[in-house]
C-alpha cells in the first residue's frame, strides 16, 4: 500500500481557505497501474462518502476500485478519512500544500483535475464564495463587502508520498 498526499499550489489574491465545496465532492484523477505501468486513458472520479466492497474481502472497502485493462489486476484507493481535508490558505499561496491523503493499492494517481465546485473566503471581509469553478486553473470575482477583486490563479496539483 502506498499513501499519497494530494498537494495543490495556487496564487491567491484577497482570498483564503480554498477547499472543495461539499463533503461528497467528486475528485478527478488520472491513474496508473503500478504492476504494468499502464496509464488509464480516461479520468476517474471518486469521493470521500461512497465506498465499495473490494473483491474477495481482502482489504474491506475502498472509494475507488479499478481493474487495469492491460494486466487485469484489480486495484483500489481509499481516502484517509482520519485526516480531514485541509484548506489551502493565503499563507500557502504560491507553495504546494497537502489537502488530503489517499491510500493506494496497485495504482497511483498521476494527475489531478480540479473540476467541480470549490469554496473560499475573502481574507479581509470573510465573504464566502461558494461557487468557485476553475477555467484552466483560474477563477476571478469581486468581493463587494471588501471592495476588492478576488482571484485564484495558476492552480496545479501534485502527488507526494505521505
C-alpha positions as CSV (number, residue, x, y, z in Angstrom):
1,X,0.0,0.0,0.0
2,X,1.2,3.5,-0.9
3,X,-0.1,6.6,0.8
4,X,-0.1,9.7,-1.4
5,X,-0.6,13.3,-0.4
6,X,-2.6,15.4,-2.9
7,X,-0.9,18.8,-2.7
8,X,-2.1,21.9,-4.5
9,X,-0.4,25.2,-5.4
10,X,-2.1,28.4,-6.5
11,X,-1.7,32.1,-6.4
12,X,-4.4,33.5,-4.1
13,X,-5.4,37.2,-4.2
14,X,-7.6,38.5,-1.4
15,X,-9.0,35.0,-0.6
16,X,-8.1,32.2,1.7
17,X,-9.4,28.8,2.8
18,X,-9.7,27.3,-0.7
19,X,-11.4,23.9,-0.4
20,X,-13.9,21.6,-2.1
21,X,-17.4,23.0,-1.5
22,X,-19.0,19.8,-0.3
23,X,-18.2,16.6,1.7
24,X,-19.3,14.5,-1.3
25,X,-17.1,16.5,-3.7
26,X,-16.0,14.4,-6.7
27,X,-12.2,14.4,-7.1
28,X,-11.0,13.6,-10.6
29,X,-7.7,11.9,-11.2
30,X,-5.7,10.1,-13.9
31,X,-4.5,6.7,-12.7
32,X,-1.6,4.4,-13.4
33,X,-1.3,0.7,-12.7
34,X,1.8,0.0,-10.6
35,X,2.0,-3.6,-11.9
36,X,2.3,-2.9,-15.7
37,X,2.7,1.0,-15.6
38,X,-0.3,1.4,-17.9
39,X,-2.0,4.8,-17.6
40,X,-5.8,4.6,-17.8
41,X,-6.9,6.7,-20.9
42,X,-9.8,8.3,-19.0
43,X,-10.0,10.4,-15.9
44,X,-11.6,8.6,-12.9
45,X,-13.7,10.1,-10.1
46,X,-14.2,9.3,-6.5
47,X,-15.5,11.0,-3.4
48,X,-15.0,10.6,0.4
49,X,-18.5,9.4,1.0
50,X,-19.2,6.5,-1.4
51,X,-17.4,3.2,-0.6
52,X,-17.5,-0.2,-2.4
53,X,-16.5,-3.7,-1.3
54,X,-13.1,-4.9,-2.6
55,X,-13.3,-8.3,-4.3
56,X,-12.6,-11.2,-2.0
57,X,-12.9,-9.0,1.0
58,X,-9.1,-8.8,1.2
59,X,-9.0,-5.1,2.1
60,X,-12.6,-4.3,3.1
61,X,-13.9,-1.3,1.3
62,X,-12.4,1.4,-1.0
63,X,-13.5,4.7,-2.5
64,X,-12.3,3.5,-5.9
65,X,-12.0,0.0,-7.4
66,X,-10.4,-0.1,-10.8
67,X,-9.4,-3.1,-12.9
68,X,-6.4,-2.4,-15.2
69,X,-7.5,-3.2,-18.8
70,X,-3.9,-4.2,-19.7
71,X,-2.9,-6.6,-16.9
72,X,-6.3,-7.2,-15.4
73,X,-5.2,-6.6,-11.8
74,X,-7.8,-5.1,-9.5
75,X,-6.6,-2.0,-7.8
76,X,-8.1,0.2,-5.2
77,X,-7.8,3.6,-3.5
78,X,-9.3,4.9,-0.2
79,X,-9.2,8.4,1.3
80,X,-7.6,8.5,4.7
81,X,-10.8,9.9,6.4
82,X,-9.0,10.2,9.7
83,X,-7.2,13.2,8.2
84,X,-9.7,16.0,7.3
85,X,-9.5,17.9,4.0
86,X,-7.1,20.8,4.7
87,X,-7.9,24.2,3.3
88,X,-5.4,25.9,1.1
89,X,-4.8,29.3,2.9
90,X,-3.4,32.6,1.9
91,X,-0.2,31.8,3.8
92,X,0.3,28.8,1.4
93,X,-0.1,31.0,-1.7
94,X,2.5,30.1,-4.3
95,X,3.6,27.0,-2.5
96,X,2.4,23.4,-2.5
97,X,0.4,22.3,0.5
98,X,-1.3,19.0,1.3
99,X,-5.1,19.0,1.1
100,X,-5.8,15.2,1.6
101,X,-4.2,11.8,1.8
102,X,-5.2,8.7,-0.3
103,X,-4.1,5.1,0.4
104,X,-3.5,3.2,-2.9
105,X,-3.2,-0.5,-3.6
106,X,-1.9,-1.4,-7.0
107,X,-2.4,2.1,-8.5
108,X,-1.0,5.6,-8.3
109,X,-2.6,8.9,-9.2
110,X,-0.5,10.7,-11.8
111,X,-2.7,13.8,-12.5
112,X,-5.3,15.9,-10.6
113,X,-8.1,17.7,-12.4
114,X,-9.7,20.4,-10.1
115,X,-13.1,20.4,-11.8
116,X,-16.1,20.8,-9.6
117,X,-17.3,23.4,-7.1
118,X,-14.9,24.8,-4.6
119,X,-15.3,27.5,-1.9
120,X,-13.1,30.2,-0.4
121,X,-13.4,33.3,1.8
122,X,-12.3,36.9,1.4
123,X,-9.2,37.5,3.5
124,X,-10.4,40.8,4.9
125,X,-14.2,40.7,4.6
126,X,-14.7,37.0,5.4
127,X,-17.2,36.9,2.5
128,X,-17.8,33.3,1.4
129,X,-17.5,32.5,-2.3
130,X,-19.3,29.1,-2.6
131,X,-19.4,28.8,-6.4
132,X,-15.7,28.7,-7.3
133,X,-15.2,26.8,-10.5
134,X,-11.9,26.8,-12.4
135,X,-11.5,27.5,-16.0
136,X,-7.9,26.4,-17.0
137,X,-6.8,26.7,-13.4
138,X,-8.2,30.2,-12.8
139,X,-11.1,31.9,-11.1
140,X,-12.0,35.6,-10.8
141,X,-14.6,37.5,-8.9
142,X,-15.2,40.7,-6.9
143,X,-15.7,41.0,-3.1
144,X,-18.5,43.6,-2.7
145,X,-18.1,43.8,1.0
146,X,-14.3,44.1,0.9
147,X,-14.4,46.2,-2.3
148,X,-11.5,44.2,-3.7
149,X,-11.0,41.9,-6.7
150,X,-10.5,38.3,-5.7
151,X,-8.9,35.5,-7.7
152,X,-7.2,32.1,-7.7
153,X,-4.8,31.6,-10.5
154,X,-2.1,29.1,-11.6
155,X,-3.9,26.2,-9.8
156,X,-2.0,22.9,-10.1
157,X,-1.8,19.6,-8.2
158,X,0.9,17.0,-7.5
159,X,1.2,13.8,-5.6
160,X,3.9,13.1,-3.0
161,X,4.5,10.1,-0.7
162,X,2.8,10.5,2.6
